[in-house]
Amino acid sequence: MAVDEQKLTEFLGRFVGDLGATMAAGNIVVGHRLGLYRALATGPATPEELAERVQADPRYLAEWLRGQAAGGYVTYDEGTGRFGMTEEQAFALADPGGPVYVPGAFVLALGALRAESQITEAFRTGAGMGWHEHHGDVFTGTELFFRPGYLANLTESWLPALSGVEDKLRAGGRVADVGCGLGSSTVLLAQRFPTAAIVGSDYHETSIELARKRAAEGGVADRVSFEVASAQEFTGGGFDLVTTFDCLHDMGDPVGAARHIRAALDADGSWMIVEPFAGDTVAANLNPVGRAFYSFSSYLCVPSARSQPGGYALGAQAGEAAIREVVEAAGFTRFRRAAETPFNLVLEARP
């Protein structure tokens, strides 16, 4: 076998980058849990000075800071021996309540990877692994990962892009947030539209328990309700808006869910479908975003769908055309792309 030395060197360079990123992921989560990024964002520090701020061991922090600087997540001043953060690094790493919070993605990723042995077996057998079977970091990590995007876009650009939905909600409309997880989207909707009647549903009981806590913390516990129910079985009807945030592709029977959503909508209602950004072909998704979502999908989305009745696995890179097929199979007659971000497609379906 003839090996091109230059191509091999390029590939090994990619490998080193991936290996470093894999180990860095654990360190990013340490930074999240100990508040290291938040503490460093207040000003440059030596390992000893940062240790004082967070009450941690300086030797461990020295190694952590050096690795973070090597990866470009913090800065290093050789003259002073201090580490710091640029405005951009602090914006993305130090504010869990902000519009971007990078560490959340790594909490989710490491939580998912804890299931490696089960997922390896699923690859062999074709069996599924339910969302509820994953480590708790998957649930909290999903919230940390997706909430900033909802915070930045949901009420500012996504809802205004739908057909007359904002006016209905201001007038006291009805909303079903299906597959709501820990309720981030549900709470944001209730905070923005205080007269609307909003119900969140998810088949995972632990997530619904946490959603109720999030609603209380967000000051909307008296204006939202939650139920433990699948997308094919949530209760109520006459909804002006049904939402599914980054969850349709996790369902084993998405057509059944879509039919139930259509039946639950008002005749003039809208279904907002938020899904990971993807093209309609494999080739269109061979990029860094596609790599991330395909990798998450093999651990979370496809196993989740395979664990449910139906076994229809869209996957996290399904794309607009595949989602259109699901929507039209359920009897919806209008479907369009209403908005998009680098990470999300926002689609609107109407009866």
N, C-alpha and C positions, 0 to 999 in steps of 0.2 A: 504494500500500500504506500503510495507516494503522498507524503504530507507536505503541504505548503507551510514553510516555517513562519512566514509573515502572518498567514491566516491563523495558524496555531497560536502565535503570540497574541494576536488580537483577541482570540477567544479566551485565552487564559487571563488576559487583562479584564475581560468581562466577568470571568469567574471570580477573580479577586474582588472586584467591586461588589458582586452579589454576596460573596462570603462575608465581607465587611459589613454590608447592609444587613445581613441576617443577624449577626451578632450585635450590631448597633441597635437593632429593634428592641432587644431586651433592655439595653441601656436607656433608650428613650422612654420606655415605660417606667424604669426606675426614676428618671428625671420627673416624670409626671406624678408618680406616687409620692415622692419626697418634696415636691415643689421646688426642684432645683432650677428649672427654667424661670419660674416666677421670681425666685430670689436673685438670680443672676441678672434678670432684666432691670433690677433696681440700681445696678451699677457694677462696673468691673470688679473682679475679686481674685485673689490668690485662692488656692484650695483651702488654706487655713481660714481666710476671711469668709469664704462661702460656708465652711463648716460651722463658723460662729453663727451665721444667719439661719441655718437650717438645723443646727444641732445634730450634725452627722460626723463621721470619721474623715479627717482630712486626707489620709492616704488613699482611701477608696475614691474620694472626690478628685484627687489628683489624676488618677487613672481615667476616671469618667470624663473629666474635662479635656484631657489630652485626646481621647478618642472622639469626643464631640467636635473638637477643633479640627482634627484630621478629616472628619466627615463634612465640615462646613456648616455645622449646626450652631457653633459658637465661634467667637474670634479669640485670637491670642496675641498679646503684645510681648514680644521677646524682651524688650527693654525693661518692662516693669514686672514681668512674670505673671501678669494678670490676664484673666479670661473675661470676655464680655459678650455682648450681643448687639447686633445691628438692630435698627428699628424694624426691619423686615423679619429678622429671626424672632424677635420678641413678639411681633404681631402674630406669627404663625405658631409659636411654641409656648407662650407664657400666659395666655388668657383662655381658660376653658369655656368661658361664656361669650367669647368673641365670634366673629363671622368665619374664622379659620382656626382650627385647632388640630394640628398635625399629630400630636401624641395619641389622640383618640384612635386613629387608624391602626396604630401599633398595638394598642390594648386589644382591639378587635382581632388583629392578625395573630398575636400570640395566643389569645384565647382559642381561636380556631385551630391552631397548630397542636394544641394539647390533645386533639382527637386523632392524631396521625395514625395510630394503630387501628382504630375503628375505620377510618377512611381507607386505609390500605386494604383492609378486609372487604370493604364495600366495593372497591375497584375489582377485586377478584370475583365477587359473587353477584354484583349488580344490585345488592340490597341498598336500602336507604339509611339515613341517620337523621332523626327528627331534630328540629331546631331546639326543642326542649331538652335534648340529650347532651347538649354542649355545655362547656364550662361557663360559669356565670360571667366571666369577662367578655364573652361573646355578646351578651345582652347589653351590658354597660358600655362596652366598646362600640357597639353599633350606635348607641345613643350619642356617645362622644364624637364619633366619626361623622354621622349624618346631621346632627342637630345644627352645627354651624351653617351648613348649606341651607337648611330650612330657615334659620334665623335671617340669613342674608337675602333670601330670595322669595320665600313663600308668600308673604303678604305684600312685598315690595314690587315684585315683577311677575310671579307665576299666576296668582289669583287675578290681577288686573288683565292678564292675557286671555282669560276665559270669557265666555259669552254672557255678559250681564250678571255674573255670579256675585260680584261685590255688592251690587245694589240689593240683591235678594238677602244677603247675609246682614247687611246694615239694617234691613227692615225686619229682622228677626227670623231669618230662614232656618232650615233644618240641614244638619250636616252629619254624615256618617264617615268616620275616619277608620277605615277597615285595615286590619293588620297594623295597628297603631304602635305595637311594641311598648316601650316605656312612656309613650304619650307625649313626646316632644312636640310633634305636629299638632296634636289635639289641643295642648295647652296654648300654643302660639295662636291658633285659630280663635280660641275662647278669649284670649287677651285682646285680640284685635277687634272681635265682633261680640261685644258684651251682651247683646240682645239675642244672639243666635242660639238655637238649641243644638248642642253638639254631643255626639256619643262616639266613643272610641271602642273598638273591639279587637280582640286578638285571641287566638286559640290557646296561647301560653299563659297559664294562670299566674305564674310568678311575675311576668311582665306586667300584667294588669294590676297586680298588687302595687308594684312600683309606680305605675302610671297614676294610680290614685294618690300616692304620696307626692308625685311631681305636681299634680293639679293643686294639692293643698299648699305646697311650697310656692307655686305660681299665683296663688290667690284666686283660683277659679274653681275650687272644689264644689262650690254651690251652683256652678253654671255648666258643668260637664258631667257626664256619667260614663261609666265603662262597663263592659260586659265581656265575659269569657265566651267567645264564640268564633267559629271559623268563618272564612269569607263566604262560604256557601250557606251559612246558617245564622248570620247576625240578624237581629230583630229590627222591626220598625219599617216604615215606608213613607212615601211622599217626600223624600229627601230632595232638596234643591241642589245639593252637592254631595257626591260620594268621592272620597279620596283613597288612593292606595299609594303609599310612599315606599318605593324600593322594595316591594314585596310580591308583586304579581308573579315575577319570575321564580319565586320560591314555592309556588303552589303546585301541587300534584294534579289539580283539576282547575286550571285557570279559566277554561270555558265555562265550567259550572259556576265558578265565582262570578264571572262576567254576566251570566244569565241572572243570577240572584241580584247582582247590583242593578241590572236593568229593571228588574221587577220592583226593586226598592226605590227607584228614582221617580220623582215627579215627571209628568209628561214633558215638561220643559226643563228638566234637570240636566246636570252635567256630571260626568265622571272624569276627575282629574287623575291621570295615570302618570306617576313620576317613576322613571326607570333609569338605570345606569346608561350613560351615553354609549351608543354603539352604532356601527354601520350595519348594513344588511348582509354583508359577506364576511367570511373569515379574513380575507385579504385586507378588508377595510379596517379590521380591528387588530392588525399586527403592529401595535404601537405600545408605548408605555402604559397608557390608560387601559387598553385591552389586556395587556399582560397582567396588570393588577386585578382586573375584574374576572378574567378567566381563572386566575389562581384562587381568588376568593370563592368563585363559583364551584370549583371542584371540591372544596372543603365544606361549603355551607349550602349553596343554592341547589345544586343538582341532588346532593344527598337528602336535603329537606323535601324536595319534590318527590323523590323516589320513595320516601317513607310514607307518603300519603296515598289515599285511594286515587286511582287515575294514573299515577306515575308519569304524567306529562311534564317533562323537564325543559322549560324554556331556557334556563341558564341566564346568568347575569349579563351576557352579551347577545341577547336575543335580537335586538334591533327593532326598528319601527315596523318593518314589513311583517315580521312574525307576530308582533303585538296586534297589528291591524287584523290579521287572520283570526286571532282569538276574539277580538272585539266584534268583528262582523259575523263570526259563527254564533255569537250570543244574541244577534238580532239588532245591534246598533246600526243606525243608518248614516250617522255623521261621525267622522273621525279626522282629526288634524293634529299637526304639531303646533302647539301654542307657544312654546318657548323652549329654550335650551341653555345649558351652561357647559363648560368643558367636561363636567362629570355627570350631567343629567339630561335626559329627554323629558319634556313635559308635554303630555299628549291629552287631548280632550275628546271624549266620546259622548255622543248624545243619542237618545232613542230615535 
